[in-house]
């Protein structure tokens, strides 16, 4: 319950572009993600679950009219493709945080803003 509360608080702060502390497995660096997934491949599911939960929370906290109807599991980018996106991002940007990979995925799912 505390983690859910911290996530909601983090999302609210993230949505307003203020600095916040990201918690949970998603707070890892890409380098840590890369190492952990190489050592324990099933752990990638935990990271992906965190990413889906974080993005879902962002949608719940978004102001009215923002990202309404955004599908986090579109037929054009199923979970295996999303996992591959996150892996590629972290492989190419080991100095960044896993959260940066999730933010890039969210923007990819959002598509171009008209």
FIVO-768862 format. One record per residue: x, y, z of N, C-alpha, C, O, CB in turn; residue number from 0. Coordinates in steps of 0.02 Angstrom, whole numbers. Glycine has a CB too. Example, Ala and Ser with C-alpha at 12.3 -4.5 7.8 and 13.67 -1.06 7.14 Angstrom:
# FIVO-768862
(node (660 -284 390) (615 -225 390) (660 -165 390) (712 -166 423) (565 -224 452) 0)
(node (642 -112 354) (684 -53 357) (645 2 394) (670 57 402) (704 -30 286) 1)
***
This chain:
# FIVO-768862
(node (41 -60 0) (0 0 0) (43 63 0) (28 111 -35) (-47 0 60) 0)
(node (98 62 40) (142 120 41) (172 132 -28) (180 189 -49) (197 112 93) 1)
(node (191 77 -62) (221 84 -128) (171 115 -177) (190 158 -218) (245 15 -155) 2)
(node (107 94 -173) (56 123 -217) (47 197 -202) (41 238 -248) (-11 86 -208) 3)
(node (47 215 -138) (41 285 -120) (101 325 -145) (94 380 -171) (34 293 -44) 4)
(node (161 297 -136) (221 331 -160) (219 339 -236) (241 390 -263) (284 293 -138) 5)
(node (194 288 -270) (190 291 -342) (142 346 -364) (157 384 -409) (167 224 -371) 6)
(node (84 351 -331) (36 403 -348) (64 472 -335) (56 518 -375) (-30 393 -308) 7)
(node (98 479 -278) (130 544 -263) (183 559 -315) (188 616 -339) (160 543 -193) 8)
(node (222 509 -333) (274 518 -383) (245 537 -450) (272 580 -485) (316 456 -391) 9)
(node (189 506 -469) (158 521 -533) (131 592 -533) (137 628 -583) (101 472 -547) 10)
(node (101 612 -478) (74 680 -475) (130 731 -483) (122 780 -520) (37 692 -408) 11)
(node (185 719 -451) (242 764 -457) (272 760 -526) (290 811 -555) (295 747 -404) 12)
(node (277 699 -554) (305 691 -621) (261 728 -672) (287 759 -718) (309 615 -639) 13)
(node (195 724 -663) (150 755 -710) (157 831 -710) (144 864 -760) (78 737 -693) 14)
(node (179 860 -654) (187 932 -651) (259 952 -664) (278 1010 -655) (165 958 -584) 15)
(node (300 904 -686) (370 917 -705) (412 941 -647) (464 973 -657) (372 968 -761) 16)
(node (392 925 -586) (433 940 -528) (477 879 -515) (461 824 -536) (391 958 -466) 17)
(node (531 890 -481) (576 834 -466) (545 790 -412) (518 815 -362) (645 859 -444) 18)
(node (551 725 -421) (525 677 -373) (571 618 -368) (614 608 -412) (453 654 -391) 19)
(node (563 578 -317) (603 518 -310) (562 459 -336) (507 446 -312) (625 506 -235) 20)
(node (588 426 -386) (557 366 -413) (578 308 -368) (636 302 -349) (578 353 -488) 21)
(node (530 265 -351) (545 209 -306) (528 143 -340) (495 140 -392) (505 216 -241) 22)
(node (552 90 -310) (539 23 -336) (592 2 -387) (643 37 -396) (470 20 -368) 23)
(node (580 -54 -419) (628 -82 -465) (643 -34 -523) (698 -34 -551) (603 -148 -493) 24)
(node (595 7 -541) (604 55 -595) (652 112 -580) (669 151 -624) (538 84 -614) 25)
(node (673 117 -517) (721 169 -499) (793 150 -518) (839 189 -508) (717 183 -425) 26)
(node (802 91 -546) (869 67 -565) (896 107 -624) (858 137 -663) (867 -8 -582) 27)
(node (961 106 -630) (992 134 -690) (985 83 -747) (972 24 -735) (1067 153 -677) 28)
(node (994 107 -807) (994 61 -864) (1051 11 -858) (1043 -47 -875) (1000 100 -930) 29)
(node (1108 33 -832) (1164 -13 -823) (1145 -69 -775) (1161 -128 -787) (1227 24 -797) 30)
(node (1111 -52 -722) (1088 -103 -674) (1037 -149 -706) (1041 -210 -697) (1058 -70 -611) 31)
(node (990 -121 -743) (940 -162 -779) (976 -210 -826) (961 -270 -826) (892 -116 -820) 32)
(node (1023 -185 -865) (1060 -228 -912) (1094 -286 -876) (1090 -343 -898) (1112 -186 -951) 33)
(node (1128 -270 -821) (1164 -322 -784) (1116 -373 -753) (1128 -433 -756) (1207 -290 -729) 34)
(node (1062 -348 -723) (1016 -393 -690) (981 -440 -740) (973 -499 -727) (964 -354 -651) 35)
(node (961 -412 -797) (926 -453 -847) (974 -503 -879) (954 -559 -896) (896 -408 -902) 36)
(node (1038 -485 -886) (1087 -532 -912) (1098 -589 -863) (1106 -647 -883) (1154 -496 -926) 37)
(node (1099 -573 -798) (1110 -623 -746) (1048 -665 -733) (1053 -725 -719) (1133 -589 -682) 38)
(node (989 -634 -736) (926 -667 -719) (872 -645 -769) (832 -601 -753) (905 -650 -646) 39)
(node (871 -675 -829) (824 -653 -881) (750 -647 -859) (717 -601 -882) (828 -701 -938) 40)
(node (724 -691 -816) (654 -682 -796) (641 -617 -758) (583 -595 -754) (634 -740 -752) 41)
(node (692 -585 -730) (682 -523 -694) (657 -467 -740) (630 -417 -716) (747 -501 -660) 42)
(node (666 -476 -805) (642 -425 -852) (566 -416 -846) (541 -361 -856) (661 -444 -924) 43)
(node (531 -470 -829) (458 -465 -820) (441 -417 -764) (392 -380 -768) (428 -535 -806) 44)
(node (481 -418 -711) (469 -372 -655) (476 -300 -678) (436 -257 -660) (517 -387 -597) 45)
(node (528 -287 -716) (539 -219 -742) (481 -198 -788) (457 -142 -784) (606 -215 -780) 46)
(node (460 -243 -831) (406 -227 -878) (341 -215 -840) (303 -169 -857) (397 -284 -929) 47)
(node (328 -255 -788) (268 -244 -748) (270 -176 -714) (220 -141 -711) (260 -300 -694) 48)
(node (329 -157 -689) (336 -91 -658) (322 -37 -709) (287 12 -694) (407 -82 -628) 49)
(node (349 -45 -769) (339 5 -822) (265 13 -839) (240 68 -844) (379 -14 -885) 50)
(node (230 -43 -847) (159 -41 -862) (120 -7 -806) (75 33 -818) (131 -112 -875) 51)
(node (137 -23 -744) (103 7 -687) (117 82 -683) (71 121 -670) (125 -26 -623) 52)
(node (178 102 -695) (195 173 -693) (158 211 -748) (131 265 -736) (270 182 -700) 53)
(node (158 183 -808) (124 217 -863) (48 219 -851) (16 268 -868) (138 182 -930) 54)
(node (20 167 -822) (-51 166 -805) (-66 221 -754) (-116 256 -760) (-72 98 -778) 55)
(node (-23 227 -704) (-31 280 -655) (-27 349 -685) (-64 394 -666) (20 273 -600) 56)
(node (18 357 -733) (24 422 -767) (-40 438 -804) (-63 496 -805) (84 421 -816) 57)
(node (-70 388 -835) (-134 399 -870) (-189 418 -821) (-230 462 -835) (-155 337 -909) 58)
(node (-190 385 -763) (-241 400 -713) (-234 471 -686) (-284 503 -670) (-237 350 -656) 59)
(node (-173 495 -681) (-161 561 -653) (-160 617 -705) (-156 676 -687) (-95 560 -616) 60)
(node (-164 599 -768) (-161 650 -821) (-222 695 -817) (-277 672 -801) (-156 617 -890) 61)
(node (-213 759 -831) (-270 804 -831) (-321 783 -885) (-304 749 -933) (-247 877 -843) 62)
(node (-382 803 -876) (-435 789 -924) (-414 812 -993) (-390 868 -1003) (-501 823 -902) 63)
(node (-423 768 -1041) (-407 784 -1110) (-336 767 -1130) (-319 771 -1189) (-418 856 -1122) 64)
(node (-294 747 -1083) (-224 730 -1097) (-217 655 -1101) (-232 619 -1053) (-176 760 -1044) 65)
(node (-196 631 -1158) (-183 559 -1170) (-245 515 -1159) (-239 456 -1146) (-128 535 -1125) 66)
(node (-304 545 -1165) (-365 505 -1160) (-367 454 -1216) (-352 470 -1273) (-429 550 -1162) 67)
(node (-384 394 -1199) (-388 341 -1249) (-321 310 -1267) (-318 267 -1311) (-419 368 -1311) 68)
(node (-268 331 -1234) (-202 301 -1248) (-203 228 -1228) (-219 212 -1170) (-146 339 -1211) 69)
(node (-187 184 -1274) (-186 112 -1262) (-114 92 -1246) (-69 100 -1287) (-213 73 -1324) 70)
(node (-103 66 -1186) (-36 44 -1166) (-19 -25 -1193) (37 -48 -1185) (-30 45 -1091) 71)
(node (-68 -58 -1224) (-56 -123 -1256) (-86 -123 -1326) (-129 -165 -1341) (-86 -180 -1213) 72)
(node (-64 -78 -1369) (-93 -76 -1436) (-72 -137 -1476) (-18 -165 -1465) (-72 -11 -1472) 73)
(node (-113 -158 -1523) (-95 -215 -1565) (-30 -204 -1603) (5 -251 -1621) (-151 -230 -1614) 74)
(node (-13 -141 -1616) (48 -125 -1653) (111 -129 -1610) (166 -129 -1637) (42 -56 -1682) 75)
(node (103 -134 -1543) (161 -138 -1498) (143 -181 -1437) (134 -155 -1382) (185 -67 -1476) 76)
(node (138 -247 -1448) (123 -291 -1391) (180 -292 -1340) (234 -266 -1353) (108 -363 -1416) 77)
(node (168 -324 -1283) (217 -325 -1229) (287 -348 -1251) (336 -318 -1230) (193 -369 -1175) 78)
(node (294 -401 -1292) (362 -420 -1311) (398 -364 -1349) (459 -355 -1341) (359 -482 -1355) 79)
(node (362 -326 -1389) (393 -270 -1425) (410 -213 -1376) (461 -180 -1385) (345 -244 -1480) 80)
(node (368 -202 -1326) (383 -151 -1277) (445 -171 -1236) (487 -129 -1222) (322 -140 -1230) 81)
(node (449 -234 -1218) (509 -258 -1182) (571 -249 -1224) (623 -228 -1199) (501 -332 -1162) 82)
(node (566 -264 -1289) (623 -255 -1334) (642 -181 -1338) (702 -165 -1340) (607 -282 -1405) 83)
(node (593 -136 -1340) (606 -64 -1342) (646 -43 -1280) (695 -7 -1285) (540 -24 -1347) 84)
(node (624 -66 -1222) (658 -48 -1159) (728 -76 -1157) (775 -42 -1135) (617 -73 -1099) 85)
(node (737 -139 -1179) (804 -169 -1182) (850 -129 -1227) (907 -114 -1210) (799 -242 -1206) 86)
(node (825 -113 -1286) (865 -75 -1335) (884 -7 -1307) (942 13 -1312) (828 -67 -1401) 87)
(node (836 28 -1278) (850 94 -1250) (905 88 -1197) (953 127 -1199) (786 124 -1218) 88)
(node (898 41 -1152) (948 35 -1098) (1016 11 -1124) (1068 31 -1097) (923 -12 -1045) 89)
(node (1016 -31 -1174) (1080 -53 -1204) (1115 7 -1236) (1176 13 -1231) (1068 -109 -1256) 90)
(node (1077 51 -1269) (1106 108 -1303) (1120 167 -1256) (1159 212 -1274) (1060 131 -1358) 91)
(node (1089 168 -1197) (1097 223 -1150) (1109 197 -1079) (1069 211 -1034) (1034 269 -1151) 92)
(node (1163 160 -1068) (1175 131 -1002) (1183 182 -946) (1173 165 -887) (1236 87 -1004) 93)
(node (1201 243 -962) (1209 295 -912) (1145 327 -890) (1145 367 -843) (1255 347 -938) 94)
(node (1090 311 -922) (1026 341 -904) (988 294 -857) (1010 238 -844) (983 355 -967) 95)
(node (933 317 -832) (892 278 -786) (841 237 -825) (821 255 -880) (857 323 -735) 96)
(node (820 181 -794) (767 140 -824) (704 183 -834) (668 174 -883) (752 78 -780) 97)
(node (692 228 -788) (634 273 -794) (637 313 -859) (585 326 -889) (631 322 -734) 98)
(node (696 331 -882) (703 367 -945) (681 322 -1003) (651 346 -1051) (776 390 -956) 99)
(node (695 258 -998) (673 211 -1049) (597 206 -1049) (566 203 -1102) (705 141 -1038) 100)
(node (568 204 -990) (495 200 -984) (463 263 -1011) (412 260 -1046) (474 189 -910) 101)
(node (492 320 -996) (465 383 -1022) (468 384 -1099) (421 406 -1132) (504 444 -993) 102)
(node (523 358 -1127) (529 355 -1200) (477 307 -1229) (449 320 -1282) (600 332 -1221) 103)
(node (465 252 -1195) (413 205 -1217) (345 237 -1216) (306 230 -1262) (413 141 -1175) 104)
(node (330 273 -1163) (265 308 -1157) (256 356 -1215) (202 359 -1245) (261 346 -1089) 105)
(node (308 393 -1230) (303 441 -1286) (295 404 -1353) (259 428 -1397) (366 485 -1289) 106)
(node (326 347 -1360) (318 307 -1421) (246 282 -1427) (216 286 -1481) (367 246 -1421) 107)
(node (218 258 -1371) (149 235 -1371) (100 292 -1385) (48 282 -1416) (132 201 -1305) 108)
(node (117 350 -1361) (75 409 -1371) (73 428 -1445) (22 449 -1471) (100 469 -1329) 109)
(node (129 419 -1478) (133 437 -1548) (142 512 -1557) (147 549 -1508) (72 413 -1585) 110)
(node (143 534 -1619) (151 606 -1631) (90 644 -1606) (33 624 -1615) (162 619 -1705) 111)
(node (103 699 -1574) (48 743 -1551) (29 790 -1606) (70 824 -1635) (69 782 -1487) 112)
(node (-35 790 -1620) (-60 833 -1674) (-83 899 -1647) (-106 942 -1686) (-117 800 -1710) 113)
***
